[in-house]
């Protein structure tokens, strides 16, 4: 069992937690001294997962853009299947959200 765990750890280190890309290194230098250890751990895990998605999609997606695409496809499917449209308040919210720009992890 110990050999299997060691082999799994080596595989994870090689394939998922390899050398940090330059964008991830830049994010790692952020001042998060006000955040607790759990918060920093969750944020770093999110950044690492986003960088992994970016590497494996040839730079086409990161975590936020992939989730946005999935939500957009699901919303479009719902609109087309139920013939519904968003309310005026929802459209205003979307407009304000788009004006704020893209947010990253």
VOPAGU-2260 file (C-alpha; in pm, 1 decimal, decimal comma):
REM VOPAGU-2260
SITE   aa  ch    i         X         Y         Z
SITE  UNK   A    0       0,0       0,0       0,0
SITE  UNK   A    1     283,2     239,7      78,4
SITE  UNK   A    2     429,7     188,5    -268,5
SITE  UNK   A    3      94,2     264,7    -429,1
SITE  UNK   A    4      53,5     583,0    -225,4
SITE  UNK   A    5     406,8     691,4    -317,3
SITE  UNK   A    6     339,0     620,0    -684,9
SITE  UNK   A    7      14,0     818,5    -669,1
SITE  UNK   A    8     190,9    1110,4    -499,4
SITE  UNK   A    9     463,8    1106,6    -765,7
SITE  UNK   A   10     204,0    1102,2   -1045,3
SITE  UNK   A   11       8,1    1390,4    -888,2
SITE  UNK   A   12     325,9    1592,6    -844,8
SITE  UNK   A   13     428,6    1534,2   -1205,8
SITE  UNK   A   14      91,1    1585,7   -1376,1
SITE  UNK   A   15    -111,5    1820,0   -1156,5
SITE  UNK   A   16     127,0    2006,5    -929,6
SITE  UNK   A   17     422,5    2055,2   -1159,1
SITE  UNK   A   18     619,6    2375,9   -1185,0
SITE  UNK   A   19     402,0    2684,2   -1136,5
SITE  UNK   A   20     338,5    2886,8   -1456,1
SITE  UNK   A   21     440,6    3253,4   -1457,0
SITE  UNK   A   22      80,2    3377,4   -1413,1
SITE  UNK   A   23      36,1    3154,8   -1110,9
SITE  UNK   A   24     366,4    3271,7    -964,3
SITE  UNK   A   25     248,0    3632,4   -1003,4
SITE  UNK   A   26     -77,4    3550,4    -822,0
SITE  UNK   A   27     110,6    3368,6    -547,7
SITE  UNK   A   28     290,7    3693,5    -463,1
SITE  UNK   A   29     -32,7    3872,5    -367,0
SITE  UNK   A   30     -55,5    4012,3     -15,9
SITE  UNK   A   31    -299,0    3783,6     157,9
SITE  UNK   A   32    -165,0    3836,4     508,2
SITE  UNK   A   33    -514,7    3932,3     626,5
SITE  UNK   A   34    -659,8    3597,6     515,0
SITE  UNK   A   35    -656,0    3286,0     727,4
SITE  UNK   A   36    -473,6    2965,3     640,1
SITE  UNK   A   37    -788,3    2792,0     515,6
SITE  UNK   A   38    -881,7    3087,7     294,2
SITE  UNK   A   39    -532,0    3102,8     145,1
SITE  UNK   A   40    -533,6    2727,4      90,8
SITE  UNK   A   41    -869,4    2739,0     -90,3
SITE  UNK   A   42    -759,7    3034,0    -304,8
SITE  UNK   A   43    -429,0    2868,7    -393,5
SITE  UNK   A   44    -609,7    2545,8    -480,6
SITE  UNK   A   45    -849,4    2742,4    -702,4
SITE  UNK   A   46    -560,3    2919,2    -874,0
SITE  UNK   A   47    -376,2    2590,4    -925,8
SITE  UNK   A   48    -687,8    2426,6   -1071,7
SITE  UNK   A   49    -747,5    2728,4   -1297,9
SITE  UNK   A   50    -385,8    2710,3   -1418,7
SITE  UNK   A   51    -425,5    2335,7   -1480,4
SITE  UNK   A   52    -737,6    2400,2   -1692,6
SITE  UNK   A   53    -550,7    2674,7   -1879,6
SITE  UNK   A   54    -256,9    2443,6   -1955,9
SITE  UNK   A   55    -478,2    2153,9   -2066,9
SITE  UNK   A   56    -700,4    2365,5   -2295,5
SITE  UNK   A   57    -404,1    2529,8   -2471,4
SITE  UNK   A   58    -484,6    2865,6   -2311,7
SITE  UNK   A   59    -844,0    2874,4   -2434,8
SITE  UNK   A   60   -1006,9    2856,3   -2090,1
SITE  UNK   A   61    -941,0    2910,5   -1725,0
SITE  UNK   A   62   -1173,2    2811,1   -1441,8
SITE  UNK   A   63   -1393,3    3121,6   -1453,0
SITE  UNK   A   64   -1430,9    3125,0   -1831,9
SITE  UNK   A   65   -1509,3    2751,6   -1842,9
SITE  UNK   A   66   -1775,9    2785,3   -1572,2
SITE  UNK   A   67   -1917,0    3092,0   -1750,8
SITE  UNK   A   68   -1940,2    2894,8   -2074,1
SITE  UNK   A   69   -2119,5    2607,6   -1899,8
SITE  UNK   A   70   -2369,1    2846,5   -1738,2
SITE  UNK   A   71   -2425,9    3024,7   -2070,0
SITE  UNK   A   72   -2493,2    2697,1   -2250,3
SITE  UNK   A   73   -2728,2    2580,2   -1975,5
SITE  UNK   A   74   -2911,3    2914,2   -1977,1
SITE  UNK   A   75   -2943,8    2913,6   -2354,4
SITE  UNK   A   76   -3080,1    2559,2   -2344,4
SITE  UNK   A   77   -3334,4    2660,4   -2080,1
SITE  UNK   A   78   -3446,5    2967,2   -2279,1
SITE  UNK   A   79   -3486,4    2764,8   -2598,2
SITE  UNK   A   80   -3664,4    2472,1   -2430,1
SITE  UNK   A   81   -3908,5    2673,3   -2216,4
SITE  UNK   A   82   -3947,1    2975,6   -2447,6
SITE  UNK   A   83   -3886,0    3204,0   -2150,8
SITE  UNK   A   84   -3696,1    3530,7   -2144,3
SITE  UNK   A   85   -3520,0    3710,4   -1860,3
SITE  UNK   A   86   -3689,9    3987,8   -1669,4
SITE  UNK   A   87   -3590,9    4351,9   -1701,0
SITE  UNK   A   88   -3422,1    4346,7   -1359,7
SITE  UNK   A   89   -3216,5    4044,1   -1461,3
SITE  UNK   A   90   -3106,3    4215,3   -1781,9
SITE  UNK   A   91   -2999,8    4525,3   -1584,1
SITE  UNK   A   92   -2799,1    4304,2   -1349,2
SITE  UNK   A   93   -2624,3    4140,9   -1645,3
SITE  UNK   A   94   -2544,5    4480,5   -1795,4
SITE  UNK   A   95   -2389,3    4603,5   -1468,8
SITE  UNK   A   96   -2196,5    4280,1   -1424,1
SITE  UNK   A   97   -2054,4    4303,0   -1775,9
SITE  UNK   A   98   -1949,4    4664,0   -1720,0
SITE  UNK   A   99   -1745,9    4557,8   -1415,4
SITE  UNK   A  100   -1535,1    4330,8   -1635,5
SITE  UNK   A  101   -1414,8    3975,0   -1597,0
SITE  UNK   A  102   -1319,3    3854,0   -1255,7
SITE  UNK   A  103   -1062,5    3585,7   -1191,2
SITE  UNK   A  104   -1001,5    3360,9    -896,8
